[in-house]
Amino acid sequence: MSGLDDDSLGLLRDSTAELVSRVVLPGARTWDERGCLASSVARAMGELGLLALGAPEARGGVAADPRVVVPVLEVLARGDGSLALAVATHALAVACCGERSQERHLLDTWLSWAPSAGTCQALPDGDGWTLQGPDVALVMADQAEAAVLEARDGDVRATFLVPREDLQAALGPRCALGMRAASIRQLRLSGLRVGKAARLDPEGEPPFEHARSFVAAIALGLGRVALDDAVAYARSRVQFGEPIAALQAIQVKLASMATGLEASAALVARATGAPSSSGGPATAARLFGAREAVRVCSESLQIHGGVGYTCDLPAERRLRDARWCIQAWWSPAAEREAIVARLRSPA
Amino acid sequence: MNFEASPEQAAIEAEARRFAQTELAPRAEALDRTGGFPVASLGAAARGGWLGINVARALGGLEAGAVSYALAIMECARACAATTVAMCVSNMVAEVIAAFGTTAQRERWVPSLCDGRLVVGAFALSEAGAGSDPSAMQTRARRTANGWVIDGAKLWITSGSHAGLFVVWARTREGGGSKGISCFLVPGDAPGLHRGVPETKMGLRGSTTVPIAFDAVEVGDDALLHDEGGGFPVALMALDGGRIGIAAQAWGIGRAATDAAAVQLADGPSPSALALWAESETELAAARLLILKAASLKDRGQRFTREAAHAKVFASERAFAACDRALEILGDRGFLAEAGVERAYRDVRVTMIYEGTSEIQRVVIARELVRARSSP
């Protein structure tokens, strides 16, 4: 139940692609340099319905079903990794807001979301809770109006919608390498107080598998556009009297990049097509896809040579953005452990 | 076979480490953040002799040899890769003039490169249409009654914003491919030499990379370095040595990132982090041997083209991998500027590109292998 039939999904993808070429690609370099998205982008996303991903369908939203979100994220990532990450994070937050997402203001401003269940405890404290857990990376820390924080209250999932002003004092340094326009900052959870009104407690499990699929989709989009640009450049760049695409050294790279992306896409499709659980298809798609995206983006930069190292082209930014996907919310080591745990558990 | 540095080499390494830690390291993060050109650090480098490490004492250098040069560059790059690349190129320019210049050219230019009067030297070979294939260059030098007139445009010139001397390659004969190319020494204040706007780059943001235009730049007969039409071998020889420098720079960056991550391992390391660390240490150790092997051949006056290419392709690619692993070991903390690892990741990436891409290094290696097999 994606909430969208194939035609509607196709239309959504097309209008997203149109926005990407008209607004996102031209703006992305500036957003990266400034460390934030243009404020007009939230409105544009809202008009497309991309801020209602994850909201109840009855309220005009679209379920945070990966079958809808993943293709959209892939298209957005072709324009800008940071924007795709902002939309993905927002969709995860909205999905956790349940009935609260009816409040209209949650659907025309950015929301953030951070997973920390399992390691983050919500300890009762007066008329609210105090959180206790390791620092987390908070996407859109400077731009989101509020953040959904995942925690555990004893054995129970505890979810809080915390306004930005209450997070301010707990925010640490920015992620400097990639996804700069998504202003990712370290959030010190330990000692953070949350009030009674902040508690959401939606039904079901935290959307961790969706988060993994979304990151895999962003990585795939970054990789695919990096390959497209590399092919175009290799066909136009002449050295040694011919386009470098005629050189076997370049052909080997392009073939290897395309093959890797085919594998990534297959994993994303598998993770998207069926419900996933920890250590399952979404974990594999994220773990493999992010690593493959870094390799492809790095090779694309390499094929561009010196100009690929400059900020005049998106190649270097895509490499930095893709590198964050490897670390996104869960370390690769933790992901591998999850895969092994699944292998060892009785079927 | 001896894998130890000589006492003299070890002393240079220790001195370079002290210089790098006192002069370069404290400025490195701000330099990356604000950009610009490390004039003060390069002044200090000149005073320490670090702009003429493998240059004769008579010409103002340290005369410490190629192995010492590699050791010193590794130490400097651990502290600040951006300042180090300006040092590498300036050393390369001083060496190439010392090797190919007339007595008058050497005495005029080399001492003032070593002592910083020229700030640094620059190496102007690449053009928009001539990167991996420099023989495709379009810059022309035309004979006049008492010298040459140079017209053309160079690209990606390291230190181009501040360099006091440019070694410039230009075509002096039509046709003839690489045989029609000559090499010239052009002062930075020559009328008609226009410095463009520095590129904004992924990393090495404290080093300038600049397009340089030559608009009817007049130079005298004494500006021609080596023979007319003999410029291309000069470039190739300079790049052989230059690749040792870039390999050493890459190694230093990978070393610094690995050290920064190892700090994290002090408190309760995970087995997976230890495995990553071990992998990086193995590859850095191998890269170091390749670099020192090439430098040692150079010191003994032997051909080292293949060994320099081995060192450059391996050190740059493995240093990039080491920076990637350092990020993985540190997790979210690695992505913050304060750890220095994200800067290393951005800085090291270019070492696979400049002074011959990895692909070109592999071509060089293969060519040398075939050459060795076909000659008895």
Interface residues (C-beta under 8 A of the other chain):
Chain A: D135 V136 A137 G172 P173 R174 C175 A176 L177 G178 I184 Q186 V238 Q239 F240 G241 A249 I250 V294 S298 L301 Q302 G305 G306 G308 Y309 T310 C311 D312 E316 L319 R320 R323 W324 I326 Q327 S331 P332 A333 R336
Chain B: S126 G129 A130 G131 S132 D133 A136 L155 W156 E199 T200 K201 M202 G203 T209 S270 S272 A273 F320 D324 L327 E328 G331 D332 R333 G334 F335 L336 A337 E338 E342 R343 Y345 R346 R349 V350 M352 I353 Y354 T357 S358 E359 R362 V363
